Amino acid sequence: MSDAPEARPDDASSGRGAPCQNCGAPLVGEYCHQCGQRHVPDLRVLYLVRRFLESALDLEDLERGVGQTLRRAAQNPGRVARRYVDGERREFVNPLGYFLLTATTTFLIFSIFQEAWVQGQADAYEVMWQSLGTSADEIFRSGSPFRSLGWSSTRDLARGIFQFFQQVQTYVGLVNCVVAGLLLRWALPRRSFAGTLVFELYVTAQATLFLGVLSPLFFWGAPAFIGALPIFLQVGLHAHGAGAFFGTRWTKRLLPVCTYVASTALLTVTSSLLTAGILTYWA
């Protein structure tokens, strides 16, 4: 007759006896005695937010995972998202934290090369208007809409657009992740919203980081194509990451691309309608 203690009903919920999702060690209590990761059986959005706030206040915790996350996500952000959702969270930066980290890095890079982008974009505008049979003097004539916005030259226009997108890019990117995650959750009912949101955050964060690294080359070499670079990076990384996160079938790779494009189009149309409504109201 065995003397082993009888299992209690609350053992599973407290993590007692279950393997650690990060290192596999048997758990005794809520935290792993070997790697220190907390046992979270079901990933929830609230956990992502709370973990982000905890990491933001613990610089040592953030520092420990930055290098590993940067290296792994550069190879395949979908695989990092898959490992995070599966429970290997100790060695990676929280997806919200990684998103804000890459957005801040790209913001700083853009600030350093701002004048190069403004000049290159201003030259591209002038070439475009000349091909259409007009000139900058005509575009910025007295009483034109550009004049009413305080822009009197192509450089003013380029600088205004640059500063606007620099200010809103982080918020737009975060909202886009939420909307795309909701669309993925709707298209794949067996997936949790927390899981699809993790995928979107890691992929968008990596695309943002690549944008910051590659943009200086476009500022000088091909400023007219800088607007297409974020879309190219997002579509490519969504397709690449989806293979590791959702599966290698072409339908699984295509679905996240479609939901990202749909969320971007939805946000663009919504913001355009809101802007038109506000301008009509004030007119």
C-alpha positions as CSV (number, residue, x, y, z in Angstrom):
1,M,0.0,0.0,0.0
2,S,1.5,3.3,-1.1
3,D,2.3,6.0,1.5
4,A,2.2,8.8,-1.2
5,P,-0.1,11.6,-0.3
6,E,-3.3,11.9,-2.1
7,A,-3.5,14.6,-4.8
8,R,-5.7,17.5,-3.8
9,P,-8.1,19.2,-6.2
10,D,-6.2,22.5,-6.2
11,D,-2.8,21.0,-7.1
12,A,-3.3,21.7,-10.9
13,S,-4.4,25.3,-10.4
14,S,-1.4,26.1,-8.2
15,G,1.0,24.4,-10.5
16,R,2.1,21.7,-8.0
17,G,3.5,18.7,-9.8
18,A,3.1,20.2,-13.3
19,P,6.2,20.8,-15.4
20,C,7.5,24.3,-15.8
21,Q,6.5,25.6,-19.2
22,N,9.9,27.3,-19.6
23,C,12.5,24.7,-18.4
24,G,10.5,21.6,-17.7
25,A,11.4,21.3,-14.0
26,P,8.6,19.9,-11.7
27,L,6.8,22.7,-10.0
28,V,6.2,23.0,-6.3
29,G,4.1,26.1,-5.9
30,E,3.4,29.0,-8.3
31,Y,7.0,29.8,-9.3
32,C,9.6,27.4,-10.7
33,H,12.5,26.8,-8.3
34,Q,14.9,26.4,-11.2
35,C,14.3,29.3,-13.6
36,G,12.0,31.4,-11.5
37,Q,9.1,31.7,-14.1
38,R,5.6,32.0,-12.8
39,H,3.2,29.2,-13.8
40,V,0.4,30.6,-16.0
41,P,-1.7,27.7,-17.4
42,D,-3.8,30.0,-19.7
43,L,-2.3,33.1,-21.3
44,R,-4.6,36.2,-21.0
45,V,-4.3,39.8,-22.2
46,L,-4.4,41.0,-18.6
47,Y,-1.3,38.9,-17.9
48,L,0.6,40.5,-20.9
49,V,-0.2,44.0,-19.5
50,R,0.7,43.1,-16.0
51,R,4.0,41.4,-17.1
52,F,4.8,44.5,-19.2
53,L,4.4,46.8,-16.2
54,E,6.5,44.5,-14.0
55,S,9.3,44.3,-16.6
56,A,9.2,48.1,-17.1
57,L,10.0,48.5,-13.4
58,D,12.6,45.7,-13.3
59,L,15.5,46.9,-15.6
60,E,17.4,43.7,-14.8
61,D,14.6,41.6,-16.0
62,L,14.3,43.6,-19.2
63,E,18.1,43.6,-19.8
64,R,18.3,39.8,-19.4
65,G,15.9,39.1,-22.3
66,V,16.7,41.9,-24.8
67,G,19.7,40.2,-26.6
68,Q,17.9,36.9,-26.8
69,T,14.7,38.4,-28.1
70,L,16.5,40.6,-30.7
71,R,18.5,37.6,-32.0
72,R,15.6,35.2,-32.1
73,A,13.0,37.7,-33.5
74,A,15.4,38.8,-36.2
75,Q,15.4,35.1,-37.4
76,N,11.7,34.5,-37.1
77,P,9.3,36.6,-34.9
78,G,6.6,34.0,-35.3
79,R,8.8,31.4,-33.6
80,V,9.4,33.8,-30.6
81,A,5.7,34.4,-30.4
82,R,5.0,30.6,-30.5
83,R,7.5,29.9,-27.7
84,Y,6.1,32.8,-25.6
85,V,2.6,31.5,-25.9
86,D,3.7,28.0,-25.2
87,G,5.1,29.1,-21.9
88,E,8.8,29.9,-22.5
89,R,8.6,33.5,-21.3
90,R,11.6,33.8,-19.0
91,E,14.2,34.5,-21.7
92,F,12.1,36.9,-23.9
93,V,11.1,40.5,-23.5
94,N,7.4,40.8,-23.0
95,P,5.7,41.5,-26.4
96,L,4.3,44.9,-25.3
97,G,7.8,45.8,-24.0
98,Y,9.5,44.6,-27.2
99,F,7.0,46.6,-29.3
100,L,7.7,49.8,-27.4
101,L,11.5,49.2,-27.4
102,T,11.6,48.8,-31.2
103,A,9.3,51.8,-31.7
104,T,11.5,54.0,-29.5
105,T,14.7,52.8,-31.3
106,T,13.1,53.6,-34.7
107,F,11.9,57.0,-33.4
108,L,15.5,57.9,-32.4
109,I,16.9,56.7,-35.8
110,F,14.3,58.7,-37.7
111,S,15.1,61.8,-35.6
112,I,18.8,61.5,-36.4
113,F,18.2,61.3,-40.1
114,Q,15.2,63.6,-40.2
115,E,16.8,66.3,-42.4
116,A,18.1,63.7,-45.0
117,W,14.5,62.3,-45.2
118,V,12.9,65.8,-45.5
119,Q,15.2,66.9,-48.3
120,G,14.9,63.6,-50.2
121,Q,11.1,63.7,-49.9
122,A,10.9,67.3,-50.9
123,D,12.9,66.6,-54.1
124,A,10.6,63.6,-54.8
125,Y,7.5,65.9,-54.5
126,E,8.9,68.4,-56.9
127,V,9.7,65.7,-59.5
128,M,6.2,64.3,-59.1
129,W,4.6,67.7,-59.6
130,Q,6.8,68.5,-62.6
131,S,5.7,65.2,-64.2
132,L,2.1,66.3,-63.7
133,G,2.7,69.6,-65.4
134,T,2.7,71.9,-62.4
135,S,5.2,73.5,-60.1
136,A,5.8,74.1,-56.4
137,D,5.0,77.8,-56.8
138,E,1.5,76.8,-58.1
139,I,1.0,74.2,-55.3
140,F,1.9,76.7,-52.6
141,R,0.2,79.8,-54.0
142,S,-1.5,82.2,-51.7
143,G,-4.9,80.8,-50.6
144,S,-4.0,77.2,-51.3
145,P,-4.9,74.4,-48.7
146,F,-1.2,73.9,-48.1
147,R,-0.8,77.6,-47.2
148,S,-3.7,77.4,-44.8
149,L,-1.9,74.6,-42.9
150,G,1.3,76.7,-42.6
151,W,3.3,75.1,-45.4
152,S,4.9,77.4,-47.9
153,S,7.4,75.0,-49.6
154,T,8.0,71.4,-50.3
155,R,10.4,71.2,-47.4
156,D,7.7,72.5,-45.1
157,L,5.3,69.9,-46.4
158,A,7.8,67.1,-46.1
159,R,8.8,68.1,-42.5
160,G,5.1,68.4,-41.5
161,I,4.3,64.9,-42.8
162,F,7.5,63.5,-41.2
163,Q,6.6,65.0,-37.8
164,F,3.0,63.9,-37.9
165,F,3.9,60.2,-38.7
166,Q,6.7,60.2,-36.1
167,Q,4.2,61.3,-33.4
168,V,1.4,58.8,-34.3
169,Q,3.4,55.8,-35.5
170,T,3.5,54.1,-32.1
171,Y,-0.2,54.5,-31.4
172,V,-1.2,53.5,-34.9
173,G,1.0,50.5,-34.7
174,L,-0.4,49.4,-31.4
175,V,-4.0,49.8,-32.5
176,N,-3.3,48.0,-35.7
177,C,-1.9,45.0,-33.6
178,V,-5.1,44.9,-31.6
179,V,-7.4,45.1,-34.6
180,A,-5.4,42.5,-36.6
181,G,-5.3,40.3,-33.5
182,L,-9.1,40.5,-33.1
183,L,-9.5,39.6,-36.8
184,L,-7.2,36.6,-36.5
185,R,-9.1,35.5,-33.4
186,W,-12.3,35.8,-35.3
187,A,-10.9,33.8,-38.3
188,L,-9.4,31.2,-36.0
189,P,-11.9,30.5,-33.2
190,R,-9.6,27.9,-31.5
191,R,-6.9,30.6,-30.9
192,S,-7.1,32.9,-28.0
193,F,-7.0,36.7,-28.5
194,A,-4.0,36.8,-26.2
195,G,-2.1,34.4,-28.5
196,T,-2.9,36.2,-31.7
197,L,-2.1,39.6,-30.0
198,V,1.3,38.2,-29.0
199,F,2.0,37.2,-32.6
200,E,1.0,40.6,-33.9
201,L,3.1,42.5,-31.4
202,Y,6.3,40.5,-32.0
203,V,5.9,40.6,-35.8
204,T,5.1,44.3,-35.9
205,A,7.9,45.1,-33.5
206,Q,10.4,43.3,-35.6
207,A,9.1,45.0,-38.8
208,T,9.4,48.4,-37.0
209,L,13.0,47.6,-36.0
210,F,14.0,46.6,-39.5
211,L,12.3,49.8,-40.8
212,G,14.6,51.8,-38.5
213,V,17.7,50.0,-39.6
214,L,16.9,50.1,-43.4
215,S,15.4,53.6,-43.6
216,P,18.7,55.5,-43.7
217,L,19.6,53.7,-46.9
218,F,16.3,54.8,-48.5
219,F,16.6,58.4,-47.1
220,W,19.6,59.0,-49.4
221,G,19.2,56.4,-52.1
222,A,15.5,56.1,-52.8
223,P,13.4,58.4,-50.7
224,A,10.3,58.1,-53.0
225,F,10.0,54.4,-52.0
226,I,10.3,54.9,-48.2
227,G,6.5,54.8,-47.9
228,A,6.3,51.3,-49.4
229,L,9.0,49.9,-47.1
230,P,6.8,49.4,-44.0
231,I,4.2,47.6,-46.0
232,F,6.8,45.3,-47.6
233,L,8.3,44.5,-44.2
234,Q,5.0,43.8,-42.5
235,V,3.7,41.6,-45.3
236,G,6.9,39.7,-45.6
237,L,7.3,39.1,-41.8
238,H,3.7,38.2,-41.3
239,A,4.0,35.5,-44.0
240,H,7.4,34.3,-42.6
241,G,6.3,34.3,-39.0
242,A,3.0,32.7,-39.6
243,G,4.7,29.5,-40.7
244,A,6.2,29.0,-37.3
245,F,3.2,30.2,-35.3
246,F,0.1,28.9,-37.2
247,G,1.5,26.2,-39.5
248,T,3.4,25.8,-42.8
249,R,0.3,25.4,-45.1
250,W,0.0,28.3,-47.5
251,T,-3.5,29.2,-46.1
252,K,-2.0,29.6,-42.6
253,R,0.7,31.8,-44.0
254,L,-1.7,33.9,-46.0
255,L,-4.3,34.5,-43.3
256,P,-2.2,36.8,-41.1
257,V,-1.2,38.8,-44.1
258,C,-4.8,39.3,-45.1
259,T,-5.9,40.3,-41.6
260,Y,-3.0,42.8,-41.3
261,V,-3.9,44.3,-44.7
262,A,-7.6,44.4,-43.7
263,S,-6.9,46.1,-40.3
264,T,-4.6,48.7,-42.0
265,A,-7.3,49.4,-44.6
266,L,-10.0,49.6,-41.9
267,L,-7.9,52.1,-39.8
268,T,-7.1,54.1,-42.9
269,V,-10.8,54.4,-43.9
270,T,-11.9,55.2,-40.4
271,S,-9.3,57.9,-39.8
272,S,-10.1,59.4,-43.2
273,L,-13.8,59.5,-42.4
274,L,-13.1,61.1,-39.0
275,T,-10.8,63.7,-40.5
276,A,-13.4,64.5,-43.2
277,G,-16.1,64.8,-40.6
278,I,-14.0,67.1,-38.4
279,L,-13.1,69.3,-41.3
280,T,-16.7,69.5,-42.4
281,Y,-17.8,70.4,-38.9
282,W,-15.3,73.2,-38.5
283,A,-16.0,74.5,-42.0
